[in-house]
Amino acid sequence: VKIDEILKTKLTETILFLAQKGWSPGTGGNFSVVSNQSPLELFMSPSSIDKTQINQSQIITVDSDGKVIKGHGKSSAETAIHLVLCKKYGAKSVLHTHSIWNTSLSRKIKPFESITLSGYEMLKALGESTHDTVVEIPVFPNTQDIDFFAQMLDDEYEKYKSMKAFLMAGHGLYCWGDSIESAKRHTEAVEFLLECYGVENFIIKNF
Ligand SMILES: [Zn+2]
């Protein structure tokens, strides 16, 4: 029980941090951490709440079908994406942000193509041992059929198993890690890298 409370505190603090960055405006975004591996259960932000005001008592628990089993509030429509990332891609925490940079950049890339990041020192925050490497962030088309999208991630695991994050076009970023701390570090790093990429390719380039 005590470990659960510590995990909920960490999740709440992480959500507040990301929201204060402006990466979760208008109640957007959703955030989870694995609270139990078998059977799989997640602590998660409920749908439609102001993420800049979230408190620990609002965190809900969902089961491996996305059903709310503890707490008050509705689970996000996008819960199925969190679940497939945890079941198939080894995520222990999934953070989904709606920043201006991730949303705008995702609209500049063709669906199923990738943003190629290389040469940045910040890539080391994604677990790379050097800046001299290549990390691809795929861009998938947005959809309101989240079950279909989650099934696609499940079916295409072999193709995408090494990805560290992905964008949904015109929508936002999904990023994850093997702990809430690493998921937060990865999200900060990817947001930073996408902003650099956007500035370099769409702002400085046009001076
Ligand atoms: Zn979203």
Residues whose N, C-alpha, C, O or C-beta is under 5 A from the ligand:
A	BS01	ZN	G29 G172
